[in-house]
Amino acid sequence: MTVTILFIAFAILLVIGAPIAVALGLATGLAVLYLGLPLTLLVQRMVVSNDSFPFMAIPFFILAGSVMTHGGVSKRLVAFADSLFGWMIGGLGIVAKLTGVFFSAISGSSAATTAAVGGVLFPEMEKRGYDRSFSAAIIAAAGETGIIIPPSVPLVVYGVIAGVSIGDLFLGGVTPGLLMGISLCFLIYHISKKKGYGVDKFKGVRNIWRSFRGAAWGLAMPVIILGGIYGGIFTPTEAAVVAVAYGFFVGFFIYKDLKISHLPEVFETTVIGTAVVMFIMNAAGLFSWVITREQFPDHLAAYFISLTSNPIIFLMLINVLLLVIGCIINASAAITILTPILVPIVIQLGIDPIFFGVIMTANLAIGCLTPPVGVDLFVASSISGVSISKMSRAIVPFMIMLIVLQVIVTYFPSITMWLPNALK
């Protein structure tokens, strides 16, 4: 009965427009009252939810992304991608997606990636005659890999809750994230060819080399992060701190675009971003605690196993479930709620929890592009001025491509696991 009250209250609060974190917290409060427990327990559980050293990586990765954005990295990544592909059919759209892939390896956030890419490229795409809705859809899709390609805040959350290696999760996210980025580039090329968008003059190999030299310091960050983690030099949390120090060094002393006057905005962005993520995670942690206390995961595991013990069918059912959940719940919140429920079932069925964490995150990343809570849609809409309804229609081909890729990644685990296995 408690779990029923919890889910019904949560659904009603979402329907009436309550923010996700508020809906999770209030629903949990009602369940706690029904159980006859003191409400002070909610505060205690929120403190316990935060009591994890790896969670320190979240604010530092957000800070690193903010520092690199203000430090001139994003515009140099755009220039490098433009030198490689800007001359092609649909070149600027491809540049937007590739810059999103590059910046994903710095920011760890889809919204930050969308904002960084959109602020630089949307005005230029508009100047070159791209349809505004199509351009806005590209900008939204540019950020989608931000929570798959490492460093990824949702993968950190999953790793802490599931008790698995964050380093392995980071490595597992590399290939699926790159495949998604490359596939969307082909889609942008195909649509642009049909509509006659964007053919520019090739500016030569020297321009590629010059822009690469400019972007090299930004491109080196993911190498430093993953190399340091797998070289045993530092933990993922320490890697986040190193990323911040590296970002300040590059911004102040190499590119010299980062100024003291930028620091208030840098820290404000970090504090707000961290507060939003942690508020959602704390509320989701309370929600998960009640579910676990009522042994809902055990009952659900028994139910799923009674339906099927076939991992292929189970993964198909979970993919459908996650696609639906991703439309209405933020990725970090969904991971916090669902990981304690699903991981025990995954382990019983013999599915690698590292692999499952990556496909779970990749699936929920698709939700960043879907109404009503698709954060990348809202960021792209605010940058472009294109309405969510118009952008939602333009984003459909991208959604179809991503769902097809999700199926491929799900049923070919080696795509995800070859890199973590190769480096063990």
N, C-alpha and C positions, 0 to 999 in steps of 0.2 A: 504493500500500500504506500509506503514511504517513497519508493522509487516512482510510482505512478504520480503521486502528488508533485514530486520534483520535476518530472518531464512535462506534465500538464501546465504547471506554473511557468516553467521556462518557455514553453511554446506560446502561451498567452502573452507573456511579456514581450516576446519577439514580435508577435503579430501587432501589438499596440504601439510598436516603435521604440521600445526601450533599448538603450545601447547593450551590446552583448555582455559586457562585464557586469553591468547593473542587473540584467536579466538572470545571469548565472548566480550572482550573489543573493538577490532577493529570493529566487527559487530555493536556493540552499537554506536560507534563513527560515522559510516556511517549513521545509522538511525537518529542520532542527527543532523548531517549535512543536511540530507534530510528534517528534520523538521524545519531547519533554526534556530536552537538554538545554543548558544555559546558553544564551546567545554569545557570552564571552568566549565560548569555545570557538566561534568563528574567527575571532581575532587570533587566538592561539594557533589555529590551523593555518592561517595566512602567514604567520611568522615561521611556522614549520615548513611551509611550502617554499619560502625564500631561503631556508637554511641549507644552501648547497653551494659549495665553492665554484663548480663549473658554471653556475648561473652568472657569476661575475663576468663571464665572457660576453654576455648580451650587451650591457652598456658600453663596454670597450669596443666591440665590433661596430656598434652604432656610432660611437664617437669617431672611430677610424674612418668610417664612410663619410661622415660629415666633414672631417678634416681634409680628406682627399678631394671632396667636392669643392670646397672653398679654396683648396690649394692648387687648383688648376688642372687636376688629373683628368676630369671628365672631358674638358675641351680638347686635351691632347689625345685622349683615346678616340674621340670623334674624328680628329684630323688624321690619325693613323688609319682608322677604318675607312675613311673617305678616300685616302690615297690608294687603298687596295681595291675598293669596290664602287666608289662614287661615280665612276664613268659608265657603269653598266646600266642596262634597263632596270628601272626601279632602284637605282643605286643608293639614293638617300634613305629609302626604306630599309634596304639591306644594311646600310651603315648604322641605322638606328638599332636594328636588332643585334648586330655584332657588337656595337658599343655597349648595349645592354648586357651581353654575355661577358665582355671584358669587365664592366663595372660591377657585375654580380660577384665577381671574384674579389671585390674590394669591400662592398657595402654590407652584404649579408641580408639585405632587405629589398623586397620587390618594390615597395613604395618609394624608397630612396633612389633605386635604380631608375624607375619611371620618371621621377622628378628631375633627376640629373640629365637623363637623355632627352626628355621632352623639352626642357627649358632651352637647350641648345639647338635641337634639330627641328622642332615643329615649325618655328617661323621660317626656317630655310626651306622646308618642304612646301609650305604654303606659297612662298615666292616662286618656286619652280613648277607650280601648277598642279600639285597633287590634290586630289579631293580631300576636303577637310576631315570628313568622317573616316575615310581610309587612313589618313595620316594619324588621326587620334587613336584609331584602333592599333596601328603599328606601334605607337608610343606606349600604349597600355601593354601590348604583348612584349615589348622590349624589356619590361621589368619582371615578367613572369618567371624567368630563370633565376631571379634574385634569391629565391628561397631554396633552390636546389643546388646550384653551383656553390662550392664552399668559398668563404665561410658563410654558413647559413644559420640564422637564429633558430628557426623551427627544428633543424637537425640537432642543434645543441639541446633544445628542450626535450626532444624525443630521447636523445642519448642519456640525459640525466634521469628521466622517468623510467626508461626501459633498462637502465643499468648496463648499457653497451658502450663500446668505444666510440667517442665522438670523432676521433681521427679516422677510424674505418668508415664511419658515416660520411665524413667529408670526401674521402676518396671514392666511395660508392656513388656520390652525387655527381661526380665529374662527367662521366660518359653520358648518362641520361640527359644531363643539362646541356651538354654540347650537342647531342643529337637533336634535342628540341630546338635549340638555337639555329642549327644548320637547316633543319627541315622547314622552319618558318621563313628562313631566307629564300628557300626555293619557292615557297608559296607566295611570298611578296614579289619575287621575280615573275612568276606566272601571272598574277593578277595585274601587275604593272605592264606586262607585255600586251595583255588584252586591252588595257585602257590607255596605253601609250604614254606611260609616265617615265620621266627621268632618263635621258641619255646625255652624258656629259663627255667632255674631252679627257682622255687619259693624260695625266700630268707627268708621267715618266717614272723610271725606277729611282732616280735621285730624290724625287719627292717622297716616295715610299720610305727610302732610307732615312731621310731627314725627319719625317714624321715618326718613324719607329724610334729614332734616337730620342725624340721628345717624349714619347709615351713609355719608354723602356722602364723608367723608375716606377710608374704605376703598374705596368705589367709584371714587375718583379715581386709585388706584394704577395700574390697567392703562392708563388714559388717559395718565398721565405716562410709563409705560414705553414704550408704542407710539408716543406722540407724540414723545418724546425721540429714539427710534431713527430714526423716519422724518423727523423735523425736522432730522436731522444734528447734534443736540446731543451725543449720546453713543452709544457702541457698545452692543450687547446686554450685554457684560460690565460696562461702566460703568453700564448701566441697572440691573443687579442690585445694585450698590453704592448707587446712588441709592435703590433700593427699600428697602434696609436703613436708610439714614439717614432716609428718610421714615417708615418704620415706627417707629423709635425716637422721632422727633419727635411723631408722632400719639399713640403709646402713653404717653409721658411727659408731654407738655404740652397735648394736646387732650383725649383721653379720660381721661388720668391714671389708667388702670387698670394700667399697667405700673409695677412697683416694682423697686427695686434688688434686693430679695430674690428676684425672679423670674429674674434674669440667669443664675445658675448653671444652672437648668433649661433656659432658652432656649439657652444655649451647649452644654449637654450634648446636647439634642435635635439641634442642628445638627451637632455633631461626629459623633454616632452615625449620623445620616442621611447625611451626606457620606461617612463611612467605608464604609457599606454600599454606597452607589451606586458609589463609586470602586473598591472592592474587586471588585465584580462587573464593572465596566467594564474594569479592568486585566486580570482573568482572561479576559474575553471578547476583549480586545485581543490577548492572547497566542494564543488560539485562532484568531482571524482572521489573525494574522501567519503561523502555520503553513499555514493554508489558502491564503493568498495566495502564500506562498513555493513551495508545490507546484503553483501555477497552476490550482488548482481552480476559481476564478471563470471563467477563460478556457474551461475545458472545459465547465463548466455553461452558460455563455453560448452556446457553440456547440451544446450539446444542446438548450437551449430554442428557439433560433432554428431548429434542424432540425425541431423539433416544430411550431412556428408562428411566423410573422412578424407575426401579427395581434395588435395591442396589446390588443384586447378579450379575446381568448382567454387571452393571457398574464396579464392582470390578474385574470381569473377563477381561473386556476391559482394565482397568487400569493396571492390572498385566502384560498383554501382552505388553502394551506401555512401562512400566517401565523395563521389561526385555530387550527390544530393546535399550532403552535409556541408561541403565546400561552398555551396551557393548561399548558405545562411549563417555560417559560423567562420570567424577568423581562423587561419591555419594554426596559429600557436594555441588558441583556445581548443580547437578540435583535437589537436595532438595531446594536449594536457588531459582532456576528458577521455579520449578513446584509447590512449596507449595502455593504461592499466587494465582496460577491458579486453583489448584485442591481443596483446602480446602473449598472455597465457595460452590462448587458443592457438596462436601462431606456433608457439614452441611445442605444444602437444601434437600439432600436425607436421612437425619436422621442417618448418619453414625458417630460414635464417632470419633472426630479428634485425640484422643489419640491412639485408635486402628488403625486408618488409618496411623498415623505417624510411628508406629512400623512396620506395614506390608510394608509400602513404603520403609523404611530403610532396612528391611530384603530382599526385592526384589532387591534393588540396591546393597546390599552386594553380591549378586550372580555375579554382574558385576565386582567385584574385581577379579573374576576367569576367565573372558572372554577377549579374544583379541578384539580390539587393545589396550585398555587402562586399562586392568586388572592389577592393581598395585601389587596385591599379586603374580601374575604370574611372573612379572618382578623381584620382590624381591627374589622369590624362584629360579628363573633362575640365578640371579647373585650369589646366595649362592652356588647353586649346579653345575653350569656350563652346565646344560641341556638346550637345545634350547627351545624357546617358542613353536615351532611347535610340537616337541616331547611331551612336557608337556601338550599341548592343547589336544592331543589325550588321554593322560592318565587321564586328568581331567574330561572327559565326564561322567563317572559313577557318580562322585560327583555332577556334574551339574544336572543330572537327578534326583538324590535323593533330592537335594535342591529345585528343582522346584516342585516335588511332595509334599514336606513339606510346601512349600509356599502356595500351593492350600489348604492344610489341615488347616493351620493357618488362611488363608483368610476366609474360610467358617465355621470355628468354633471360633468365636470371644472370647469365654470364655477362650480359651487357653491364650490369651493375657491379657484379662481384669480381670481375677479372682483375681490376686494379687493387682493391684491398687484398685479394689473395696473392697477387704477384709480389706485394711488398711485405708479406708476413715473414 
